[in-house]
Amino acid sequence: MAQHYDAIVVGGGMVGATLACSLGDTALNLAVIESQRPYPFASEQPLDLRVSAISIASRRILEGIGAWNYIAGMRLCPFRRMRVWEIFDGTEFRSRDVQYPELGYIIENRLIQLALLRRLEELSNIDLYCPARPVRIDYRPEGSSIELDDGRQLAARLLIAADGGYSQVRQAVGIGVTAWDYEQAALVLTVETAYGQQDITWQRFTEDGPQAFLPLPGPHASLVWYQRPEEVKRLESLDHGELLAALYQAFPRELGDLIQIQDWGSFPLRRQHATRYVKDGVALIGDAAHMIHPLAGQGVNLGLLDAAALAQVIVAANKKGKDFGSLSVLREYETMRRRDNLIMMTAMDLFYRVFGTSSVPLKLLRNLGLNLAQRLYPARLAVMRYAMGLEGNLPHLARGEPLTA
């Protein structure tokens, strides 16, 4: 016999676990299916390679669901400045200009997930199936069922896809995507620096692709080097000394001295958007709905906003006695998020195209634009507030308000 729930969340990563925690302590019963539990945290562990830039809006969401204190009890790195340039000085964004102590935080993905799962396990209305994988998804508009790899059967009115860019749920319910691969890959490196913890993240544009510096706790940083896929493959094949020399040769003087490279890896860059976010009895969130160029580090933040918005719509509908899995209700979530996600995706595409050409006139124009942005104070503040999640059509949790405000 199947175990019945109001909703099943497939994917207990950062976005799926946030959605589940957002629905904690409500009248709804949820199941969360996650394939692998992250290994526990210890302070002496080396820093993970996979990190995210978490916005103020995302912090508010994580605070509102009771997970932020668990993250802060492990480790994170706040950043207060962000600089962007190509040839000239470019523009610098400062948190004090918007009267906030930080612009955001660089946090290891594993630690965010650990904090969320710890909070999730405190909630009596949520069952976590981990490790577990769906082997069969039987979708029906009135309610779906899932068979797990250990033979257990689950059923629910609402199926929530939080299982990544190659979502098994999205494919099972027949929602398509528009997608293309960028002509770039990203080499990511964790390095130990010769100076203490930094409070600035910067990005320099080059003819071959952007180079980014993300501060990490202590004398550490995450470097992101965007390049042609074949060049990234070549760089990955170098030994430690050769790769360190390549960094010194290619990166600007702002990088400073490095003591060692602690870890490195790469990933391809892909742009993908689901043709729709919802069907009757189904909703997509996070990478299952959209994959964005990582240029501005907004991918996880968009996913957390999806989770907060969907939770808000579900709770509001359930309180009014509406069918929270109906297409008419779920379209409210799609209306809240699809346009904003598309705006951010299009902006990143534009940056990729504009800064991806070696045309001399265009190079001069874009550098003039970056320098002009430094002088246009009101416009710079508006961009900062939007990127930090202080402006726009934000769900209640992202505003620091209760879910049912």
ZAKOLBA-854127 format. One record per residue (C-alpha): residue in one letter; y, x, z. Coordinates in steps of 0.001 Angstrom, whole numbers. Last residue first. Layout:
<pts>
- resn_yy_xx_zz
- A_Y_X_Z .
...
</pts>
This chain:
<pts>
- resn_yy_xx_zz
- A_37768_1671_5970 .
- T_33971_1167_5755 .
- L_33035_4806_5238 .
- P_35441_5872_7960 .
- E_38542_7777_6789 .
- G_38986_11529_6230 .
- R_40248_10947_2721 .
- A_36997_12223_1213 .
- L_35104_9752_3417 .
- H_37152_6838_2073 .
- P_36435_7538_-1587 .
- L_39137_9315_-3605 .
- N_40993_7989_-6638 .
- G_43357_10921_-6932 .
- E_45069_13387_-4623 .
- L_44061_15604_-1697 .
- G_40833_16780_-3263 .
- M_41701_20465_-3150 .
- A_41845_20624_-6962 .
- Y_44243_17647_-7071 .
- R_46487_19079_-4354 .
- M_46616_22460_-6040 .
- V_47460_21014_-9452 .
- A_50278_18925_-7947 .
- L_51631_21928_-6036 .
- R_51737_23986_-9223 .
- A_53587_21191_-11033 .
- P_56174_20977_-8250 .
- Y_56665_24777_-8191 .
- L_57093_25420_-11908 .
- R_57698_29159_-11521 .
- Q_54064_30219_-11076 .
- A_53048_27822_-13867 .
- L_55388_29707_-16208 .
- N_53324_32845_-15675 .
- L_50120_31065_-16624 .
- G_51799_29422_-19628 .
- L_53285_32690_-20830 .
- N_49805_34146_-20628 .
- R_48438_31206_-22626 .
- L_51092_31625_-25299 .
- L_50603_35380_-25632 .
- K_46851_34975_-26031 .
- L_47410_32190_-28557 .
- P_49586_34472_-30686 .
- V_47019_37327_-30391 .
- S_43961_35216_-31308 .
- S_41089_36562_-29190 .
- T_39678_33099_-28463 .
- G_37730_32061_-25382 .
- F_40755_31401_-23186 .
- V_41731_28239_-25065 .
- R_38151_27063_-25620 .
- Y_36885_27608_-22065 .
- F_40084_26271_-20537 .
- L_39794_23164_-22699 .
- D_36159_22645_-21733 .
- M_37145_22960_-18070 .
- A_39833_20291_-18528 .
- T_37346_18050_-20336 .
- M_34873_18296_-17452 .
- M_37601_17516_-14909 .
- I_38788_14463_-16853 .
- L_35193_13326_-17415 .
- N_34457_13458_-13687 .
- D_37563_11401_-12946 .
- R_36615_8794_-15563 .
- R_32993_8508_-14398 .
- R_33665_8296_-10651 .
- M_35244_5075_-9461 .
- T_34171_2994_-12468 .
- E_30582_4195_-12084 .
- Y_30629_3207_-8411 .
- E_31956_-271_-9228 .
- R_29287_-445_-11948 .
- L_26705_-293_-9161 .
- V_27801_-3697_-7893 .
- S_27557_-5489_-11260 .
- L_24298_-3696_-12086 .
- S_22607_-5005_-8982 .
- G_21209_-2614_-6404 .
- F_23642_-3569_-3625 .
- D_22658_-7262_-3970 .
- K_25594_-8882_-2202 .
- G_25600_-10055_1412 .
- K_29189_-8978_1968 .
- K_28099_-6180_4290 .
- N_25564_-5041_1685 .
- A_28229_-4803_-1000 .
- A_30565_-2697_1157 .
- V_27729_-388_2226 .
- I_26537_195_-1345 .
- V_30039_792_-2732 .
- Q_30948_3279_-7 .
- A_27646_5124_-347 .
- L_28221_5433_-4097 .
- A_31721_6836_-3571 .
- A_30630_9370_-944 .
- A_27736_10606_-3087 .
- D_29851_10872_-6240 .
- L_32525_12769_-4280 .
- L_29809_15162_-3114 .
- G_28758_15675_-6737 .
- L_32300_16388_-7889 .
- N_32637_18987_-5130 .
- V_29338_20589_-6122 .
- G_30512_21131_-9705 .
- Q_34142_22057_-9031 .
- G_33936_25856_-8999 .
- A_36866_26266_-11378 .
- L_34957_28047_-14177 .
- P_31583_26505_-13293 .
- H_31397_24616_-16627 .
- I_30287_21091_-15712 .
- M_26960_19284_-15441 .
- H_27102_15516_-15069 .
- A_25007_12525_-13975 .
- A_21809_14216_-12740 .
- D_24074_17114_-11763 .
- G_25652_14996_-9042 .
- I_24817_11301_-8809 .
- L_22826_8834_-10921 .
- A_22313_5196_-9918 .
- V_19370_2849_-10551 .
- G_18443_-778_-9669 .
- D_20148_-2343_-12690 .
- K_21389_619_-14642 .
- V_23948_3214_-13589 .
- Y_25665_6495_-14479 .
- R_25906_5983_-18234 .
- T_25714_8250_-21272 .
- A_24919_11066_-18862 .
- H_27126_14136_-19280 .
- Q_26052_17717_-19963 .
- R_27804_21036_-20385 .
- R_25568_24087_-20072 .
- L_26097_27638_-18899 .
- P_23038_29874_-18547 .
- F_22177_31489_-15180 .
- S_22120_35034_-13884 .
- G_20970_37199_-10997 .
- W_22212_39860_-8615 .
- D_21660_41124_-5089 .
- Q_23061_43618_-2593 .
- I_25332_45634_-4851 .
- Q_26675_48530_-2812 .
- I_29710_50132_-1211 .
- L_32298_48647_-3535 .
- D_35868_49888_-3827 .
- G_38667_47616_-4993 .
- L_38199_44554_-7188 .
- E_41956_44267_-7692 .
- R_41655_47363_-9927 .
- P_40314_45110_-12693 .
- F_36614_44681_-13585 .
- A_35038_46280_-16666 .
- Q_34576_49982_-15845 .
- Y_34053_49560_-12125 .
- L_31536_46785_-12730 .
- A_29657_48835_-15331 .
- A_29429_51747_-12882 .
- L_27881_49452_-10270 .
- L_25412_48210_-12886 .
- E_24381_51754_-13780 .
- G_23937_52727_-10152 .
- H_21879_49669_-9271 .
- D_19589_49820_-12302 .
- L_20469_48017_-15500 .
- S_18318_45160_-16867 .
- E_20685_42467_-15608 .
- L_23498_43997_-17648 .
- R_21440_43721_-20842 .
- K_20592_40057_-20201 .
- V_24258_39359_-19472 .
- E_25146_41000_-22786 .
- E_22637_38832_-24682 .
- P_23996_35682_-23052 .
- R_27617_36514_-23988 .
- Q_29608_37153_-20836 .
- Y_30897_35536_-17651 .
- W_30904_37886_-14661 .
- V_30851_36177_-11275 .
- L_31318_38353_-8216 .
- S_30423_37184_-4711 .
- A_32055_39131_-1913 .
- H_31227_40962_1290 .
- P_32989_42848_4066 .
- G_32673_39982_6543 .
- P_31965_36443_5371 .
- L_32272_35966_1596 .
- P_35270_36208_-724 .
- L_34860_34970_-4311 .
- F_35924_37279_-7157 .
- A_35788_36028_-10743 .
- Q_35653_37627_-14184 .
- P_36294_35405_-17190 .
- G_34882_35955_-20691 .
- D_34569_38584_-23422 .
- E_38261_38567_-24384 .
- T_39226_38714_-20703 .
- F_40398_36136_-18172 .
- R_40885_37193_-14570 .
- Q_39877_34983_-11668 .
- W_40773_35400_-8045 .
- T_39672_34249_-4616 .
- I_41773_35361_-1672 .
- D_41167_35399_2086 .
- Q_39234_38675_2262 .
- Q_36787_39866_4913 .
- G_37088_43566_5574 .
- Y_37296_46446_3112 .
- A_34831_48793_1414 .
- T_32983_45897_-168 .
- E_29351_44807_16 .
- V_28373_42945_-3116 .
- T_26614_39718_-4072 .
- L_26385_39489_-7843 .
- V_26341_36583_-10297 .
- L_25967_37135_-14062 .
- A_27075_34000_-15889 .
- A_26023_33028_-19397 .
- Q_28237_32249_-22360 .
- E_28166_30513_-25727 .
- Y_28274_27191_-23933 .
- D_25217_24998_-24332 .
- W_25666_21410_-25422 .
- A_25031_17995_-23968 .
- T_25339_14251_-24407 .
- V_22864_12524_-22144 .
- G_20367_9668_-22217 .
- I_19330_7101_-19605 .
- G_15749_5892_-20089 .
- V_14652_5093_-16538 .
- A_12044_7882_-16455 .
- Q_14418_10429_-17997 .
- R_17077_9821_-15400 .
- V_14474_9950_-12624 .
- Q_13032_13277_-13769 .
- S_16529_14745_-13743 .
- Y_16976_17867_-15859 .
- G_20477_18392_-14524 .
- G_19522_17851_-10923 .
- D_17355_15563_-8811 .
- A_19971_13332_-7205 .
- A_18757_10166_-8929 .
- I_19091_7124_-6676 .
- L_16511_4320_-7011 .
- L_17525_984_-5515 .
- R_15292_-1969_-4619 .
- A_12665_340_-3161 .
- A_9000_1362_-3352 .
- L_7044_4356_-2090 .
- Q_3387_5289_-2647 .
- R_1652_8263_-1048 .
- G_-821_10168_-3219 .
- D_55_13708_-2116 .
- D_1998_14350_-5331 .
- L_4146_11308_-4666 .
- E_3908_7940_-6429 .
- I_7213_6160_-6924 .
- S_8047_2480_-7196 .
- S_11071_662_-8588 .
- G_12865_-2613_-7925 .
- E_14332_-5596_-9800 .
- P_15297_-3520_-12834 .
- R_11814_-1967_-13011 .
- Y_11090_1755_-13016 .
- D_7619_3158_-12324 .
- I_8078_6821_-11442 .
- R_4916_8914_-11354 .
- V_4260_12432_-10069 .
- P_7187_12431_-7660 .
- R_7349_15633_-5605 .
- A_6995_16263_-1877 .
- P_7778_19014_594 .
- C_9431_17195_2209 .
- Y_9439_13402_2499 .
- L_12412_12602_4740 .
- D_12576_9140_6290 .
- I_16022_7700_7020 .
- N_16960_4814_9355 .
- S_16518_6862_12537 .
- L_19126_9484_11645 .
- E_18754_12828_13438 .
- E_16594_14189_10607 .
- L_19500_13701_8208 .
- R_21779_15870_10345 .
- R_19355_18779_10178 .
- L_18838_18106_6477 .
- L_22594_18239_5904 .
- A_23039_21481_7823 .
- L_20162_23136_5971 .
- Q_21540_21961_2617 .
- I_24963_23451_3338 .
- L_23318_26650_4551 .
- R_21222_26946_1401 .
- N_24267_26557_-826 .
- E_26005_29542_774 .
- I_29602_28714_1622 .
- I_32964_29719_147 .
- Y_35651_27569_1753 .
- G_38777_25742_608 .
- L_42521_25971_139 .
- E_42973_26813_3795 .
- P_45453_26344_6663 .
- Y_47150_23444_4864 .
- Q_50892_23004_4442 .
- V_50788_22539_658 .
- D_52578_25839_22 .
- R_50744_27318_3007 .
- S_47499_27041_1068 .
- R_48693_29486_-1575 .
- F_48164_29283_-5351 .
- E_48940_32375_-7395 .
- T_49957_32426_-11044 .
- G_49688_34970_-13845 .
- D_50924_38501_-13185 .
- F_50602_39567_-16822 .
- I_47471_40221_-18849 .
- E_44934_37513_-17973 .
- W_45745_35847_-14653 .
- V_44580_33449_-11951 .
- R_45138_33954_-8208 .
- M_43799_31820_-5387 .
- R_44991_32092_-1811 .
- R_43875_30695_1538 .
- F_40128_31227_1434 .
- P_37767_30216_4219 .
- C_34450_32086_4510 .
- L_31356_30409_5934 .
- R_28665_31089_8510 .
- M_26177_29323_10805 .
- G_27879_27167_13434 .
- A_30480_26138_10839 .
- I_27670_24614_8749 .
- Y_26281_22671_11737 .
- N_29784_21512_12616 .
- W_30220_20202_9071 .
- A_27161_17924_9038 .
- G_28305_14811_10950 .
- I_28762_12387_8053 .
- G_32557_12367_8283 .
- E_32741_16136_8657 .
- L_30760_16676_5453 .
- I_33000_14225_3613 .
- R_36138_15850_5028 .
- R_34864_19281_4015 .
- S_34272_17954_509 .
- A_37856_16701_307 .
- I_39124_20087_1517 .
- S_37192_21773_-1279 .
- I_33934_23731_-1052 .
- A_33540_26762_-3321 .
- S_29782_27168_-3689 .
- V_27288_29988_-3113 .
- R_23972_31061_-4653 .
- L_23239_34758_-4069 .
- D_22407_34338_-409 .
- L_23978_36602_2192 .
- P_21677_39000_4002 .
- Q_20006_37574_7108 .
- E_21152_38902_10498 .
- S_22670_35560_11517 .
- A_19374_33712_11069 .
- F_19060_30525_9036 .
- P_15811_28707_8353 .
- Y_14085_28665_4932 .
- P_15138_25832_2639 .
- R_12684_22907_2501 .
- Q_11148_22358_-920 .
- S_10429_19374_-3157 .
- E_12752_16817_-1584 .
- I_12207_13055_-1473 .
- V_14608_11042_687 .
- A_13589_7567_1862 .
- L_16143_5046_3055 .
- N_16380_2017_5334 .
- L_19701_145_5259 .
- A_21407_-1447_8284 .
- T_23645_1599_8636 .
- D_23306_4536_11041 .
- G_22898_6944_8144 .
- L_24170_5856_4742 .
- S_26485_8856_4391 .
- C_23568_11033_5526 .
- A_21563_9850_2506 .
- L_24406_10508_59 .
- T_25001_13943_1538 .
- A_21276_14718_1309 .
- G_21305_13853_-2390 .
- V_24366_15990_-3100 .
- M_23422_19162_-1213 .
- G_19732_19024_-2077 .
- G_17410_16233_-994 .
- G_16451_15032_-4467 .
- V_15080_11586_-5267 .
- V_16937_9187_-2987 .
- I_14932_5997_-2419 .
- A_16771_2844_-1432 .
- D_16102_-357_544 .
- Y_12700_957_1523 .
- H_9067_-172_1177 .
- Q_6012_1985_1911 .
- A_3503_1224_-819 .
- M_0_0_0 .
</pts>
